[in-house]
Amino acid sequence: AELNKRGWEILIFGSPHSTPAEFVPLFLRGRVRDLAAAGLTIQQSAAMMQTCDVMLVPDSGLMHIAGALGIPTVALFGPIHWQTRSRYYPSVTALQGIDGCPVAPCFFHERGGIFFPRDQECSKSGRCEALNSLTPERIVSRVERVASSAVRAP
């Protein structure tokens, strides 16, 4: 929402139904282009990604595509350390969430259900506290910094 308030055009990538409409706040629904719902192929998504000034992505396949294409990208990392997945992509800037999580990076993630380390805050709250520590302000700041200094690969 904060990126949209600052004038950013928001495109949502992914497979159909990967971002249910209820996750997009009502006041943004007319201003966010949900390309996931459009059912783009991976090739079409990659073509659309190349039109973006900057990508904001979780640790995902889209991060790897953006990195391979040299697209300026901010990638969000929670329980898995950023160097494991993105150190070879010069165009990817990682935001590692670690605050409040004594075991991060723990490598626990969703696998047909959520499995968190026993007796940790994440197992009590039901969410990854490392990822949850990435505040909207920190994310927006990094996106704007990356966009303002971005040099696109040829």
Residue pairs with C-beta under 8 A, 6 or more apart in sequence:
1 25
1 27
1 28
1 136
2 136
2 137
2 140
3 10
3 56
3 140
3 143
4 10
4 28
4 31
4 32
6 140
6 144
8 143
9 33
10 28
10 31
10 32
10 33
11 32
11 33
11 35
11 48
11 52
12 19
12 24
12 32
12 33
12 34
12 35
12 36
12 37
13 35
13 36
13 40
13 45
13 48
13 49
13 57
13 62
14 35
14 36
14 62
15 36
15 39
16 36
16 37
16 38
16 39
17 36
17 37
18 36
19 34
19 36
19 37
21 29
21 34
21 37
24 32
24 34
35 45
35 48
40 48
42 65
45 62
45 65
46 65
46 69
49 55
49 62
49 65
49 66
49 69
49 71
50 69
50 71
52 71
53 72
53 147
53 150
54 71
54 72
54 73
54 74
54 143
54 146
54 147
54 150
55 62
55 63
55 66
55 71
55 72
55 73
55 74
56 73
56 74
56 76
56 139
56 143
57 63
57 66
57 73
57 74
57 75
57 76
58 75
58 76
59 75
59 76
59 77
59 78
59 80
59 82
59 85
59 86
63 73
63 75
63 85
63 86
63 89
63 92
64 85
64 89
66 73
66 89
66 91
66 92
67 73
67 86
67 88
67 89
67 91
67 92
68 89
69 153
70 90
70 91
70 152
70 153
70 154
71 91
71 152
72 91
72 93
72 146
72 147
72 150
72 151
72 152
73 89
73 91
73 92
73 93
73 146
74 92
74 93
74 94
74 95
74 139
74 142
74 143
74 146
75 82
75 85
75 86
75 92
75 93
75 94
75 95
76 95
76 97
76 131
76 134
76 139
77 85
77 86
77 94
77 95
77 96
77 97
77 105
77 131
78 97
78 104
78 105
78 128
78 130
78 131
78 132
78 134
79 101
79 104
79 105
79 106
79 107
79 108
79 109
79 128
79 130
79 131
80 105
80 107
80 109
81 96
81 105
82 94
82 95
82 96
83 94
84 105
86 92
86 94
90 153
91 150
91 152
91 153
93 142
93 146
95 134
95 138
95 139
95 142
96 105
96 130
97 104
97 128
97 130
97 131
97 132
97 133
97 134
98 104
98 105
98 130
98 133
99 130
99 133
100 121
100 129
100 130
100 132
100 133
101 120
101 121
101 122
101 128
101 129
101 130
101 133
102 120
103 117
103 120
104 129
104 130
105 130
106 117
106 120
106 130
108 115
108 116
108 117
108 122
108 128
109 115
109 128
114 126
116 122
116 123
116 126
116 128
117 123
120 129
121 129
122 128
122 129
122 130
125 132
